[in-house]
Amino acid sequence: MNKKQQQDKQLLENIDKAAAGEKLTEESEMDKDTKAALEMTREMAAWPKSPSKEFKAQLKAELTHRVVEQQKRDLSKRRDPEYRNFLRRPAWQMTFAGLGALFIAAIIFLIVYLLNH
């Protein structure tokens, strides 16, 4: 499991703990968006009438999505190598392979043309 997956898993565990009313010890190390998500979870858990399970699941999914999107923006701002590694994407690989094949074909055509004239 990579670092990003561990962070996402930890976020989900923290949201579940906050909803159950447990105290989290490492809150001082969390970013402001994660703290806000946990605070919202605590407030929701403190309501006298509990929201539906569907609403809780939707809220959890939305908060998780927002945190992941924020992490992606942070990575792109820092120019993190993990985020910039676009050359490993299949579209770029196919583009470079096609250009290489075209270059080789042009060289072969040029050699054959020069040998025949």
N, C-alpha and C positions, 0 to 999 in steps of 0.2 A: 504494500500500500504506500503510495507516494505521499509527500508532505501535504499537498492540497486535499487529497482524499481524507487524510487524518484530521485536517482542520475542519472539513465539512462534517465528518463523523462527530468530532468533539462539539461542534456547534449544535448539532441535533441532540446530543446527549445533554448539553447544558440547557437547551430549551425544555427538554423533558423534565430535568431536575427542577428547573425554575417553576414549571407548571405544577409540580408535585409539592412545591413549597420548601425545597431543600436549599441550603445556603451553599453558594459556590465560592471556593477559596481563591481561585485564580482570576477573579474579575478585574483586578487592577491591571492585568496584562492585556486585556481585551481592547479591541478598537471601539470607537464610539458607536458604530452601527450595530455591532454585536451587543454592546451594553444596552442600546435602545431596544433591540429585539427582546432581550431578556427582561427588561423592565416592562415592556408591553405584555409579555407572557405572564409576569407576576401580577400585573394589574388585572388581566383577564382571569387568572386563577382565583383572585380575591373577590370576584363578583359573586353576589349571593345566589343568583340564578345562572347556572352554567350554560354556556352556548352549546349548540349541537356539535356532535362529533364531526360532522361534515365541515362546519365552520372552522373548528380547531385544525382539522387537517389542511384546509385551504389556507388558513393563516400561516401555519407552519411552513407549507410549501412556498408561499409568497415571501416570507421572511428569509427562508433559505435561498431562494432565487435572488433576492436583493443583495444579500451578503456575497454570494458567488459573483454577481455582476460587479459589485464594488471591488472585489479582489481582482477581477480581470482588469478593471480600469486602473487599479493601483499597479498591477504588473506592467501594463502598457506604458504608464507614465515613467516607471523606473527603467524601462527598456530591458527588462529581465530576459536573459537568454532563453528561458523556457517559453516565454510568450513570443519572442522574435523568431523562433526556429521554424519559419515558414517554408524553408526549402525542403522540409520533410513532408510537406503536404502533397498528396497525389497529383493535384493539378499542376503544381510547379515541376514535379518530377517528370510528368508527361511532356510538359512544354520544353524542358531542357533536353529530354531524350529525342523529341521531334526535331529540335534545332540541330542537335548533334548528327542525327541521321541525314538531315538536309545538307549540312556542311560536308559530310563524308561523300554523299552523292554528288555534290558540286565538284569536289576534288576529283573524283573518278571520272566524271563527265569531261572535265578540263583536261585530264591526262589523256583520255581516249581521243579527244578532239585534236590535241596537239600532236599525237602520234600519227594520226591519219592525214595530217596536212603537212 
